[in-house]
Amino acid sequence: MRELTGQIKSHINKFVADVLGTATSRERLKQLSRVPLYSNALYLMIANVAGALLGFVFWIIVARFYSPQDVGLASAGISAMGLLATISHLGLGTGLIRFLARSGKNANLMINTVFSIGALTSIATALVFIAGLGLWSPALLFIRDDPLYFTAFVFFTLALTLSTLIGQAFVAERRAGFTLANSLIFNLLKLLLPTLLATLLHAFGIIASWGIPLVIVFLVSVFLFLPRVRADYRPRFAISRGIINEIMPFSFINYLSGLMWGAPVLLLPIIVVNLLGAEPNAYFYMAWAIGSVLNMVPTAISTSLFAEGSYDEERLGANIRRSIKMVLLLLVPAVVLVAVLADKLLLVFGSSYSENAAVLLRILAAAALPLSVNTIYLAVKRVEGKLKVITGLSAFVGVVTIGLAYPLLHLMDINGVGIAWLAAQVVAALVIGVGFLLKRTPARESRQSA
């Protein structure tokens, strides 16, 4: 045991020294930028972080022109759109990343099949959600009561679903630079609308300020960007049974796991607004938005790892090590910074946000570290096709987070949600770590005995 501990410490020290050497060498950083794993991940991270920063500007504007109650209702509505889009894509975007590179002449048909299924499913899901608002989210009934809000909400959900699938098509083609372009267009357009719609639509003005740019980005992506990635691509409605049979088994299992993994992210604002009210949800949502920026780093890296693994499984081990180095290099300093400056960061939304959400933000920042272990592990298992492991881990995180959030909300208000999220991520990461050590120990002993 002592020998194993010494070996672990030696590997960690060597690994940290390598990361620091990379961070301080301009030449090594230039070399890394030419590695597809890193370049794709960097484009995704820049897109996500730039989107988040511009998103903060959006919410700062919103906080100045709308009441906390309007902010709480709108953030729940936007989260509902995200949940419906997650439900609607059926994991087909993951299927694109896995199978598009090997689809040959059927690539365009595969893309259009995925888009067509996503469109039909998103419309149906949005209609069911609105019809049942009185049951699962009475706070959002104002959307159903106005025909304009009703119609716009359905179209916004459709645009979000298709934009997500298009982004995954870009990743599958190893052209994540277009994802960055989409993010910039969406977030810059989003800044122009809140002040114009504040007096006209009240809480739904925030939702519309989010949804209208989504529609524009979808149109730009499908008619301008995708034809540049694939010169012969033309959008059309198409559903190929052969393609569905090829990608759906893999896609659907990943869909279930992704749904369970993402459920807390999308359900928690809805739970908070219904249990605690619109104003506490506004405080929760802003802390959650900042904390989500940290999660974008491991998420982008794991997505790029999955894409590269789908292209070349033989280099998976090397790419795992590269991914871990990148996480350490970028995430650890960011977590420390957010934890120290949590109250200051929230001041940009107003003093009430800083007073009510700083502790929650520190908890969410800490959770980004175990989350990075879990997301990289899930990417590896997707490449390896270990679908039961993916589903089990995702279900565990989702169930534990939601299961703990309900009682802890009553005991600790919005901080209880952060504790639930942190606990689920830590336990999952510990299980992964213990499993890794148990797997390596017999192998090392057998080599020594030989």
C-alpha positions in Angstrom: 0.0 0.0 0.0 2.8 2.4 0.9 4.5 1.6 -2.4 1.3 2.3 -4.3 0.9 5.6 -2.5 4.4 6.6 -3.4 3.8 5.8 -7.1 0.6 7.8 -7.1 2.4 10.8 -5.6 5.3 10.4 -8.1 2.8 10.4 -11.0 1.0 13.4 -9.7 4.2 15.4 -9.2 5.4 14.6 -12.7 2.0 15.4 -14.1 1.7 18.8 -12.4 5.3 19.7 -13.4 4.4 18.8 -17.0 1.3 21.0 -16.9 3.2 24.0 -15.4 5.9 23.5 -18.1 3.3 23.7 -20.8 1.7 26.7 -19.3 5.0 28.6 -19.2 6.3 27.7 -22.7 5.1 29.7 -25.6 6.4 27.2 -28.1 4.6 24.3 -26.5 1.4 26.2 -26.4 1.7 26.9 -30.2 2.3 23.2 -30.8 -0.8 22.3 -28.7 -2.9 24.7 -30.7 -2.3 22.6 -33.8 -3.6 19.4 -32.1 -7.2 18.8 -33.2 -8.2 17.8 -29.6 -7.0 21.1 -28.3 -8.1 23.3 -31.1 -11.7 21.9 -31.1 -11.9 22.1 -27.3 -10.5 25.7 -27.4 -13.1 26.8 -29.9 -15.9 25.3 -27.8 -14.5 26.8 -24.6 -14.1 30.3 -26.2 -17.6 30.0 -27.6 -19.1 29.0 -24.3 -17.1 31.5 -22.2 -17.6 34.3 -24.6 -21.3 33.4 -24.6 -21.4 33.4 -20.8 -19.6 36.7 -20.5 -22.0 38.3 -23.0 -24.8 36.5 -21.2 -23.8 38.2 -18.0 -24.0 41.6 -19.7 -27.5 40.5 -20.9 -28.5 39.7 -17.3 -27.0 42.9 -16.0 -29.2 44.8 -18.5 -32.2 42.7 -17.6 -31.6 43.2 -13.8 -31.7 47.0 -14.4 -34.9 47.1 -16.4 -36.9 44.2 -15.0 -38.0 43.4 -11.4 -36.5 40.3 -9.6 -39.9 38.7 -10.0 -39.8 39.1 -13.8 -36.2 37.8 -13.8 -37.2 34.8 -11.8 -40.2 33.9 -14.0 -38.2 34.4 -17.2 -35.2 32.4 -16.1 -37.6 29.5 -15.3 -39.1 29.9 -18.7 -35.7 29.8 -20.4 -34.7 26.8 -18.4 -37.9 25.1 -19.5 -37.0 25.8 -23.1 -33.6 24.2 -22.5 -35.1 21.2 -20.8 -37.5 20.7 -23.8 -34.7 21.0 -26.3 -32.7 18.5 -24.3 -35.6 16.1 -24.4 -36.3 16.7 -28.1 -33.0 16.0 -29.7 -33.1 12.3 -28.6 -29.3 12.1 -28.3 -29.0 12.3 -32.1 -26.4 15.0 -31.9 -24.2 12.6 -30.0 -24.9 10.1 -32.8 -23.7 12.6 -35.4 -20.4 13.1 -33.5 -20.0 9.3 -33.4 -21.1 8.3 -36.9 -20.9 11.2 -39.3 -17.2 10.7 -40.0 -17.8 7.2 -41.3 -21.1 7.9 -43.1 -19.5 8.7 -46.5 -22.0 9.6 -49.2 -24.9 9.4 -46.7 -23.5 12.3 -44.6 -26.0 14.9 -45.8 -28.9 12.5 -45.5 -27.8 11.7 -41.9 -27.7 15.4 -41.0 -31.1 16.1 -42.5 -32.6 13.1 -40.8 -31.3 14.2 -37.5 -32.6 17.7 -38.0 -36.0 16.5 -39.2 -36.6 14.2 -36.2 -35.4 17.0 -33.8 -37.8 19.5 -35.4 -40.9 17.2 -35.1 -40.0 16.1 -31.6 -39.4 19.6 -30.3 -42.7 20.9 -31.5 -44.6 18.0 -30.0 -42.7 18.3 -26.7 -43.3 22.1 -26.4 -47.1 21.6 -27.0 -47.3 18.9 -24.4 -45.4 21.1 -21.9 -47.6 24.1 -22.4 -50.8 22.0 -22.2 -49.7 20.6 -18.8 -48.3 23.8 -17.3 -51.0 23.8 -14.6 -49.7 20.5 -13.4 -45.9 20.8 -13.5 -45.2 24.6 -13.4 -48.1 26.8 -12.5 -45.8 29.8 -12.2 -45.4 29.8 -16.0 -49.1 29.7 -16.8 -48.8 33.2 -18.2 -47.2 31.7 -21.3 -50.2 29.6 -22.1 -52.7 32.4 -21.4 -51.4 34.6 -24.3 -51.5 33.3 -27.9 -48.4 35.3 -28.9 -46.4 33.9 -26.0 -47.7 30.4 -26.7 -46.7 30.5 -30.4 -43.3 32.2 -29.7 -42.4 29.7 -27.0 -42.9 26.8 -29.4 -40.8 28.4 -32.1 -38.0 29.3 -29.7 -37.9 25.8 -28.4 -37.7 24.5 -32.0 -34.8 26.9 -32.8 -32.9 26.0 -29.7 -33.2 22.2 -30.5 -32.0 22.6 -34.1 -29.2 25.1 -33.1 -27.9 22.5 -30.6 -27.9 19.8 -33.2 -26.2 22.0 -35.8 -23.5 22.8 -33.2 -22.9 19.1 -32.7 -22.7 18.6 -36.5 -19.9 21.2 -36.5 -18.1 19.3 -33.8 -18.5 16.1 -35.7 -16.9 17.7 -38.8 -14.1 19.1 -36.5 -15.2 22.6 -37.4 -16.0 24.0 -34.0 -15.0 27.5 -35.1 -18.5 27.8 -36.6 -19.9 27.1 -33.1 -17.9 30.1 -31.9 -19.4 32.2 -34.7 -22.9 31.1 -33.7 -22.3 31.9 -30.1 -21.1 35.4 -30.9 -24.0 36.2 -33.2 -26.6 34.9 -30.7 -25.2 36.7 -27.7 -24.5 40.0 -29.5 -28.0 40.1 -30.9 -29.4 39.2 -27.5 -28.0 42.4 -26.0 -30.1 44.6 -28.2 -33.6 43.4 -27.3 -34.2 43.5 -23.5 -34.6 47.3 -23.2 -36.9 47.4 -26.3 -39.2 44.7 -25.0 -39.3 45.6 -21.3 -42.4 47.8 -21.5 -44.2 45.7 -24.1 -43.9 42.1 -22.8 -42.7 42.3 -19.2 -41.3 38.9 -18.1 -41.8 37.4 -21.6 -39.7 40.2 -22.9 -36.7 38.5 -21.4 -37.7 35.1 -23.0 -38.2 36.8 -26.4 -34.8 38.6 -26.1 -33.4 35.1 -25.8 -35.5 33.4 -28.4 -35.5 35.8 -31.3 -31.7 35.6 -31.7 -31.9 31.8 -31.6 -34.1 31.8 -34.6 -31.7 34.1 -36.5 -28.7 31.9 -35.6 -30.5 28.8 -36.8 -31.2 30.4 -40.1 -27.6 31.7 -40.5 -26.2 28.2 -39.6 -28.3 26.1 -41.8 -28.2 28.3 -44.9 -24.8 29.9 -44.7 -22.4 28.0 -42.3 -23.3 24.3 -43.0 -22.9 24.7 -46.8 -19.4 26.1 -46.1 -18.6 23.0 -44.1 -20.1 20.6 -46.6 -20.2 22.2 -50.1 -23.0 19.9 -51.3 -25.2 20.3 -48.3 -28.8 21.5 -48.8 -31.4 21.5 -46.0 -34.5 19.5 -46.6 -37.0 17.4 -44.7 -35.8 13.8 -44.8 -36.1 10.7 -42.5 -34.1 7.7 -43.4 -35.0 4.5 -41.7 -31.6 3.0 -42.4 -29.8 5.9 -40.7 -32.2 5.8 -37.8 -31.4 2.1 -37.3 -27.7 2.8 -37.5 -27.4 5.6 -35.0 -30.4 5.3 -32.8 -29.3 2.5 -30.4 -26.1 4.4 -29.5 -27.9 7.8 -29.6 -30.8 6.8 -27.4 -28.7 5.3 -24.6 -26.6 8.5 -24.6 -29.8 10.5 -24.8 -31.1 8.9 -21.6 -27.8 9.4 -19.8 -27.6 13.0 -21.0 -31.1 13.7 -20.0 -30.5 12.3 -16.5 -27.1 14.2 -16.3 -28.7 17.5 -17.5 -32.0 17.2 -15.7 -30.7 19.0 -12.5 -29.3 21.8 -14.6 -32.6 22.5 -16.3 -35.0 21.4 -13.6 -33.6 23.2 -10.6 -34.6 26.7 -11.6 -38.1 25.4 -12.2 -38.1 23.7 -8.8 -36.8 26.8 -7.0 -39.4 29.1 -8.6 -42.2 26.8 -7.6 -41.0 26.1 -4.1 -39.4 29.4 -3.0 -40.8 31.9 -5.4 -39.6 34.1 -8.3 -37.3 36.4 -6.4 -35.2 33.6 -4.7 -35.0 31.9 -8.1 -33.5 35.1 -9.6 -30.7 35.0 -7.0 -30.2 31.2 -7.6 -30.2 31.6 -11.4 -27.5 34.2 -11.5 -25.2 32.2 -9.2 -25.9 29.1 -11.3 -25.1 31.0 -14.5 -21.7 32.1 -13.2 -21.0 28.6 -11.9 -21.9 27.1 -15.2 -19.1 29.0 -16.9 -16.6 26.9 -14.9 -18.4 23.8 -16.0 -17.9 24.8 -19.6 -14.2 24.0 -19.5 -14.4 20.3 -18.7 -17.6 20.0 -20.9 -15.8 21.4 -23.9 -12.7 19.3 -23.4 -14.7 16.1 -22.9 -16.8 16.8 -26.0 -13.6 17.3 -28.0 -12.1 14.1 -26.5 -15.2 12.2 -27.6 -15.0 13.6 -31.1 -11.3 12.7 -31.4 -11.9 9.3 -29.9 -14.5 8.6 -32.5 -12.0 9.5 -35.3 -9.1 7.5 -33.8 -9.6 5.2 -30.9 -6.0 4.1 -30.8 -4.9 7.5 -29.5 -7.5 7.6 -26.8 -5.0 7.1 -23.9 -2.8 9.9 -25.1 -5.8 12.2 -25.6 -7.1 11.4 -22.1 -3.8 12.6 -20.6 -4.0 15.7 -22.8 -7.5 16.4 -21.6 -6.6 16.1 -18.0 -3.7 18.5 -18.4 -5.9 21.0 -20.1 -8.5 20.8 -17.3 -5.8 21.4 -14.7 -4.3 24.3 -16.6 -7.5 26.1 -17.1 -10.0 25.1 -14.4 -8.1 25.1 -11.1 -7.1 28.9 -11.3 -10.6 29.8 -12.4 -12.2 27.9 -9.5 -10.0 29.7 -7.0 -10.7 33.1 -8.6 -14.5 32.6 -8.5 -14.4 31.3 -4.9 -12.5 34.3 -3.7 -14.4 36.9 -5.7 -17.9 35.4 -5.5 -19.6 38.3 -3.8 -17.9 40.9 -6.0 -18.9 39.1 -9.2 -22.5 39.0 -8.1 -22.5 42.8 -7.4 -22.7 43.5 -11.1 -26.4 42.3 -10.9 -27.1 44.3 -7.8 -26.3 44.2 -4.1 -29.3 41.9 -3.3 -27.8 39.3 -5.6 -24.4 39.5 -3.9 -26.0 39.2 -0.4 -28.2 36.3 -1.2 -26.2 34.1 -3.7 -22.4 34.5 -2.8 -22.3 31.3 -0.7 -24.1 29.3 -3.3 -21.7 30.5 -6.0 -18.7 29.3 -3.9 -20.3 25.9 -3.5 -20.9 25.6 -7.2 -17.3 26.6 -8.0 -16.0 23.8 -5.8 -18.3 21.4 -7.6 -16.6 22.1 -11.0 -13.5 20.1 -9.9 -15.2 16.7 -9.3 -17.5 17.4 -12.3 -14.4 17.6 -14.6 -13.4 14.0 -13.5 -16.9 12.8 -14.3 -17.3 14.4 -17.7 -14.0 13.2 -18.9 -14.8 9.7 -17.7 -18.2 9.8 -19.5 -16.4 10.8 -22.7 -14.1 7.9 -22.5 -16.9 5.5 -21.9 -18.8 6.9 -24.9 -15.8 6.2 -27.1 -15.5 2.7 -25.6 -19.2 2.0 -26.1 -19.8 1.3 -22.4 -23.4 2.5 -22.5 -24.5 0.9 -19.2 -21.8 2.7 -17.3 -22.7 6.0 -18.9 -26.4 5.5 -18.0 -25.7 4.4 -14.4 -23.3 7.3 -13.6 -25.7 9.9 -15.2 -28.7 8.5 -13.4 -26.8 8.5 -10.1 -25.9 12.2 -10.4 -29.3 13.2 -11.5 -31.3 11.3 -8.9 -29.0 12.3 -6.0 -29.0 16.0 -7.0 -32.8 16.2 -7.4 -33.4 13.9 -4.4 -31.3 16.0 -2.1 -32.4 19.4 -3.5 -36.0 19.1 -2.3 -35.3 18.6 1.4 -32.2 20.9 1.5 -34.2 23.7 -0.2 -36.5 23.8 2.8 -33.6 23.6 5.3 -31.0 25.9 3.6 -32.9 27.9 0.9 -31.0 28.2 -2.4 -27.7 27.1 -0.8 -29.3 23.6 -0.4 -29.3 23.2 -4.2 -25.6 23.8 -4.3 -24.9 21.3 -1.6 -27.0 18.7 -3.4 -25.1 19.3 -6.7 -21.7 19.2 -5.0 -22.5 16.0 -3.1 -23.6 14.2 -6.2 -20.5 15.2 -8.2 -18.1 14.4 -5.3 -19.5 10.9 -4.7 -19.5 10.1 -8.4 -15.9 11.2 -8.8 -14.8 9.2 -5.7 -16.5 6.1 -7.1 -14.6 6.6 -10.4 -11.3 7.1 -8.6 -11.7 4.0 -6.4 -12.7 1.9 -9.4 -9.6 3.2 -11.3 -7.3 2.3 -8.4 -8.9 -1.2 -7.9 -8.5 -1.9 -11.6 -4.8 -0.9 -11.6 -3.7 -2.7 -8.5 -4.3 -6.3 -9.7 -2.6 -5.5 -13.0 0.5 -4.1 -11.2 0.6 -7.1 -8.9 0.4 -9.6 -11.8 3.3 -7.8 -13.6 5.4 -7.8 -10.5 4.8 -11.6 -9.9 5.6 -12.3 -13.5 
